[in-house]
């Protein structure tokens, strides 16, 4: 199972870095063509924006797998090792499932809703942009299940 998560991390990292590099190159090209040649490609700003959206959502899933999201940890640290601390961990974990469920379901609704609309500069369906929301939600769900299994192991194997 750890091998699958390592592979997933490498893939997400590669896609995120590639998206950011392409976005940077497009923006650089856009600035050069605007100021030196007096024009811009009509698709460049739009593609850079869409790549940014994809990098943010896939990066969010990647960061979730590494426990890198910002969190207020004062209360969990104060209650660590106690029954109230365990209850708080379970509550936080359940809140994560609610958020992920909303991201997947509402992201899918948004994807379906935007399937008729085309991006004006690129001419691609806008659903290609919005599909990253449920995709990243499913990836976050995988990582969250992994975290939930850690909590379940802590229940089964109490510290002596």
WONOR-V685905 format. One record per pair of residues at least 4 apart in sequence whose C-alpha atoms are under 6 Angstrom apart, sorted by the first residue. I is the first residue (numbers start at 1). J is the second residue. D is the distance in Angstrom with one decimal. If there is no record, write none. Layout:
# WONOR-V685905
i: [I	I]
j: [J	J]
d: [D	D]
This chain:
# WONOR-V685905
i: [9	10	14	16	19	19	23	30	30	32	33	33	33	34	34	34	42	43	43	54	55	56	57	58	61	61	61	63	65	73	76	76	79	80	97	100	102	103	103	104	104	104	107	107	108	111	111	111	114	114	115	115	117	117	118	118	118	118	119	119	119	127	132	140	153	154]
j: [13	14	18	55	23	51	48	34	40	36	37	39	40	38	39	40	121	121	122	58	59	60	136	136	136	139	140	68	143	77	80	85	85	85	101	137	106	107	137	108	134	137	133	134	134	127	130	131	126	127	125	127	125	126	123	124	125	126	123	124	126	131	136	144	157	158]
d: [5.9	6.0	6.0	4.8	6.0	5.6	4.8	6.0	5.8	5.6	4.9	5.7	5.7	4.7	4.7	5.3	5.6	4.4	5.4	6.0	5.6	6.0	5.9	5.7	5.8	6.0	5.0	5.0	5.3	5.9	5.8	6.0	4.3	5.1	5.9	5.5	5.6	5.4	5.7	6.0	4.2	5.1	5.0	5.1	5.7	4.8	5.1	5.6	5.6	5.3	6.0	4.7	5.9	5.7	5.5	5.4	4.4	5.4	5.0	5.5	5.8	5.8	5.8	6.0	5.9	5.8]
